[in-house]
Amino acid sequence: MKARQADIELAQQLFKLAKDRKAAGIATGLDVTREEVQLENDRQRFLVAQNEQESARLNLIRALGIAFDVRLILTDELKFTPSAPLRTEEALIAAQEQRLELRAQETRQRLAALSLSSVTSERIPSLSLNGDYGWIGLKPEDALATRSIGLTFSIPIFDGGQREGRISESRSRVRQESIRMKDVSDQVTLEVRNALLTLESSTQQVAVAEKGMELALKELTFARDRFTAGLTTNIEVTNAQTSVARARDNQIEALFRFNASRINLARAKGEIEKFF
C-alpha cells in the first residue's frame, strides 16, 4: 500500500511537471497524456493493493479465530533486521536439542529397546523365595502356629515358541524405530540446511534490491532533469517511473523472503517461540 501510494505521489509530481512544461510551450500534449495515463495506472494498482490488503486482513482474522469486525493494527514493519552469522554446525546442534519430533522419536526408540530387553530377559533362570505364617485351630485358645518357607528355582525351557515370537516382534519394532529416527533426523538436517541457504540468499537479495532502488531513483532524477531542460521527451521519465515501481516491488519481495526465511530457520531449529 505504501509503495503504491508513493508511485501515485511521484506520478502526480511528474504529471504536474508535464503540464507546466506544456504551458511553457516546451512539452507537448502527448507528454501530458503519457503522464496522465501513468497516473491512472498507478491509481489502479493502488486499488488492487488496497483490495489485497483487506483480503489479507480477513484471512488473518480467520486464522486467529476472532470476530471479523475487530480492527487490527499491525505494529511490526516489513524491514531488514541483520542477524549474526550462524554456522551450520551450531544450527544443527540447536535443532537436535530442541526439535520436539526428535525428542518424541527418541522416546519411542528407547521404549522399543526396553520392551526387547524385557522379553529377552524371560530366558534367564529365576530364583524366588516365598514363605507363610499363620494360626490353625477351632478355637483361639487351641490355635497352633503354622509356618512354611520355600525356595523356587525356575528354568525356562519351552513355551511353544511364544517367547521367540515376541522377541522377533520386539526386534522388528526396534529396527523400525531406528529407521524412523534416522528419517526424522535427516529431515531436520535438511530443513536446517535449506533454511540457512534461503536466509543467506534472501539477505543478498535485499542488498541487491536496495541497490536497484537506489539506481532506479538516480535514473528517474536524470530523466526528469533532462525533460525539464528540454533535452528529451517524457518517454525517458515514464520508463524511469516504471523502473522505480519495479524496484519497489523487488524490494518488498526481497524483504518478505528475508523475514520468511528467518521464521523458517527458527522453526527448523525448534526456536519458533523464542523468535517472537
Secondary structure, DSSP 8 states (H G I E B T S, - for coil): -HHHHHHHHHHHHHHHHHHHHHHTTSS-HHHHHHHHHHHHHHHHHHHHHHHHHHHHHHHHHHHHT--TT------------------HHHHHHHHHHH-HHHHHHHHHHHHHHHHHHHHHGGGS-EEEEEEEEEEE-SSGGG-EEEEEEEEEEE----STTHHHHHHHHHHHHHHHHHHHHHHHHHHHHHHHHHHHHHHHHHHHHHHHHHHHHHHHHHHHHHHHHHHHTTSS-THHHHHHHHHHHHHHHHHHHHHHHHHHHHHHHHHHHT-HHHH-
